[in-house]
């Protein structure tokens, strides 16, 4: 049984003979197509049909107007003719008044074949799409993205890999959030539509990545074409799943190699080794310059490879050369600066690492340590060791948001040892007593606030609170204690008091 041919579907069909809309309605559809050499050969009267003429558009204005009127009088609601794009402006306005869709076509015979495929030959259309998918696999792909681009080149539609959260990878177009929201993730194959676009998707059966769907999408796709794309997606899926597995294995192998190299480098403890230097250089790991390392360690069961993959995009946005690899059950990484960075630039880098840590906490139970800025090859090893030590300390500091910077540990650790004596602790408990009433949330918030260098935003992230809530609590704590926290000495004493009380 044939189905109506929508103009939008015909325009979106890749092999439509070079069809473009010149004037007239965009929402028209036809029951049949008639192809003739000249307008005089057209049958009449007919309704809801598209006329395709091979003779070309007349040159004079009056002939153009007469052609449009005669075609419309015969009942045709669409006219495709070579050269229509050059029609007189007055004739364009006439087509609009007549509600006649005027189309320019470079290859009328190919247009007629496209119309037949979309109206009558659904099986042939599907076979054609499947054949194009098969052609996508004739040439080897470098990676998954390259494979998707091959499919785009053959099908002339957008291709995307998606999960419930959004688009993972796409080529040939942008899958809109509205269209993504309409995809049924529970079914094996699914069709989705918005007002202007449509998508055919299929679940990707891959042991490497779960929850993915392969989506073929585009604007103005008609129902026959969408059904054909659904079959094409199911044919393409096994190759895509295989490519995902190949890329995943390659990525795991690459991480294993880089992890082993980092371990070999740190084991040298600053000593020179030509082989390690060569391997570091081949990987693009510069040992010269100034380095700032970080280490994320697991506080529970964490897949180090998944953690590393989630960090890479965030690392790339930091204004420094960045590298990272797995290290045990966590991830070690570092930033390299060609020239010694200013103190402000270092602080911005540390703030970016803190944000990276906060993002990771949403999906992984980790603690992060940051080393100090160190120069040269020996300095890279030193800052990596510092970051690992700081991460161990961070794993026991929930009040610090599981984040510790080694630069802040020296004097603080000495002072904390002193605050554990029998004289300081009772005084600290007396000082903070007004904050310990009720649930003690004021004391917890104040301690986190001081741990995060009096940063409202950082404290809110660490405690999972709104910034306004933190600000209100800090003002209330200051009122109850009667201490001016703008005074550095008073703030240090208060910080140490909080630490001594909360660590008991």
C-alpha positions, -999 to +999 in steps of 0.1 A: +000+000+000+014+034-010+017+063+014+016+101+006+048+117-004+057+147+018+078+176+003+100+177+034+108+140+030+116+144-007+139+174+001+157+154+028+162+123+005+199+123-006+193+111-042+165+135-052+181+148-083+193+181-068+159+193-057+153+227-041+122+246-032+119+279-051+085+291-040+051+280-026+040+260+005+065+238+024+039+215+040+025+200+008+022+162+002+012+142-029-004+109-037+014+104-070+040+118-094+036+124-131+067+130-153+063+144-188+084+164-213+060+194-215+031+208-196+008+201-225+014+164-220+000+164-185-033+146-178-061+166-162-079+170-140-059+155-111-055+164-074-027+161-050+000+152-075+034+164-083+042+173-120+079+167-131+087+183-165+120+177-183+118+205-208+129+233-185+114+266-174+103+291-201+125+322-205+099+350-207+079+362-177+045+358-194+053+322-204+064+314-168+031+329-154+011+309-180+029+277-172+022+280-135-015+288-140-021+259-165-004+234-142-024+246-112-056+246-132-050+210-141-051+202-103-014+197-096-002+212-064+035+208-072+058+215-102+094+204-105+112+217-135+149+224-145+159+260-142+130+271-119+155+288-096+159+315-122+122+323-124+110+359-124+102+374-089+066+380-101+062+344-111+075+334-076+048+355-060+022+339-083+033+304-072+028+315-036-007+329-043-017+297-062-003+275-034+018+257-060+050+243-047+076+253-073+107+232-073+140+234-092+155+200-102+188+194-120+180+157-129+143+151-134+146+114-141+165+108-108+138+128-090+111+106-105+130+075-092+133+090-058+095+097-057+088+061-067+112+048-040+094+069-013+058+062-024+058+027-038+090+008-033+096+006+005+115-027+001+137-012-026+143+019-004+153-003+026+176-024+005+192+007-009+199+020+026+213-013+037+236-014+007+249+021+016+255+009+052+275-020+039+296+003+018+306+022+050+325-009+061+345-014+029+373+009+042+390+005+075+382+030+101+409+045+124+385+047+154+348+049+163+345+085+152+359+077+118+335+048+114+305+071+121+318+095+096+319+067+070+282+060+077+274+097+074+291+099+040+271+070+026+237+076+042+237+114+041+220+114+076+232+123+110+247+095+132+250+095+169+258+072+199+238+082+229+230+071+264+203+083+287+224+113+298+229+127+263+251+124+232+283+104+236+296+109+200+280+122+168+288+130+132+270+146+103+247+168+124+235+176+159+210+155+177+187+179+194+178+175+231+141+172+222+147+144+198+170+126+223+142+129+249+118+111+226+140+080+222+128+049+239+157+033+257+138+003+268+131-011+234+154-029+209+145-006+180+127+027+183+114+055+161+112+091+175+098+123+160+097+160+167+080+187+146+108+189+121+131+160+127+130+122+131+153+094+144+156+057+141+176+040+169+187+006+180+203-007+212+240-013+210+250-047+224+285-041+235+302-057+266+326-027+267+299+000+271+264-006+283+233+017+279+243+030+244+220+034+214+230+039+177+208+067+162+203+077+126+186+111+124+178+141+102+153+168+093+122+163+072+125+125+071+093+108+058+078+076+072+091+052+045+126+066+048+125+064+086+114+028+085+143+021+061+167+039+084+155+017+113+166-014+093+199+003+084+206+011+120+201-025+130+225-036+102+251-011+112+249-018+150+271-050+151+300-032+133+296-002+157+296-025+187+327-043+175+345-010+169+336+002+205+352-030+218+383-026+197+387+010+208+381+001+244+408-026+244+432-003+227+425+024+253+430+000+282+463-012+267+474+024+262+466+032+298+485+000+310+516+011+291+514+047+304+508+035+339+538+013+338+560+041+324+549+065+352+557+038+378+592+033+362+598+070+363+588+075+399+608+045+410+640+063+397+636+089+425+652+116+404+680+094+389+687+096+352+677+067+329+681+070+291+655+044+283+628+060+306+637+094+292+632+082+257+599+066+265+587+097+283+597+118+253+579+095+228+547+097+248+549+135+249+556+137+286+580+166+291+601+164+322+615+199+318+596+229+330+575+233+361+551+206+373+521+205+396+508+169+403+475+155+416+464+121+427+429+107+431+427+077+453+397+054+458+378+055+491+358+024+480+354+003+449+364+025+419+371+015+383+403+034+377+399+033+339+364+048+341+376+075+365+404+084+341+381+086+312+357+109+330+386+133+340+402+138+306+378+164+291+381+185+323+419+183+323+420+194+287+402+227+297+429+237+322+454+263+309+484+240+311+498+209+294+481+180+312+487+143+315+470+115+335+471+078+338+458+051+362+479+044+393+468+015+414+431+019+422+432+056+414+446+082+389+478+102+389+482+133+368+501+165+365+502+199+349+533+211+331+542+248+326+570+256+301+579+287+321+575+292+359+539+303+364+529+332+385+513+325+419+480+336+405+482+311+376+491+283+401+461+292+422+438+291+392+452+256+383+446+244+418+410+258+417+405+239+384+417+207+400+394+212+429+365+216+404+376+185+387+376+167+420+341+180+428+329+167+394+344+133+400+327+130+434+293+129+417+301+094+403+331+081+422+341+078+459+376+094+457+399+116+477+423+140+459+457+153+469+476+181+451+514+184+453+535+216+452+549+233+421+583+217+414+609+223+386+626+197+363+626+159+361+634+155+398+606+180+406+580+160+386+588+129+407+587+149+439+553+166+432+538+132+422+550+117+456+536+147+474+502+144+457+500+107+466+508+115+503+482+143+503+456+120+488+461+096+517+455+124+542+425+136+522+409+102+524+405+107+561+392+143+559+355+144+550+353+180+565+378+191+538+357+177+511+382+148+506+406+173+490+440+183+504+467+205+490+502+196+502+513+233+503+489+239+532+500+209+552+534+220+566+528+246+594+492+234+598+503+198+607+528+212+633+502+234+649+477+206+650+501+185+670+503+213+695+466+217+696+462+182+709+476+191+744+455+191+776+456+229+778+444+238+743+416+213+738+394+224+768+398+260+757+388+251+722+357+232+733+346+262+755+351+286+726+331+265+702+303+254+726+277+279+712+281+261+678+276+226+691+240+230+701+214+210+682+228+190+653+261+208+653+257+219+617+271+254+624+304+239+637+306+215+607+300+243+583+325+266+599+352+239+599+347+232+562+346+269+555+380+274+571+394+243+555+384+257+521+402+290+527+370+309+535+355+301+501+317+300+501+314+282+468+340+255+476+324+249+510+290+245+494+303+220+470+321+200+497+291+199+519+265+195+492+247+227+502+235+258+485+258+288+486+232+309+504+228+282+531+266+283+538+267+321+539+238+323+564+254+296+587+288+314+586+272+348+595+253+330+624+285+313+637+304+346+637+276+363+656+275+335+682+313+335+687+318+373+686+350+368+666+361+390+636+371+364+610+387+391+589+416+390+614+441+364+601+453+355+637+417+351+649+408+330+618+439+307+624+431+302+660+394+294+652+406+270+624+428+251+648+401+250+675+377+235+650+402+209+640+411+199+675+375+195+686+363+177+655+393+152+655+387+141+691 
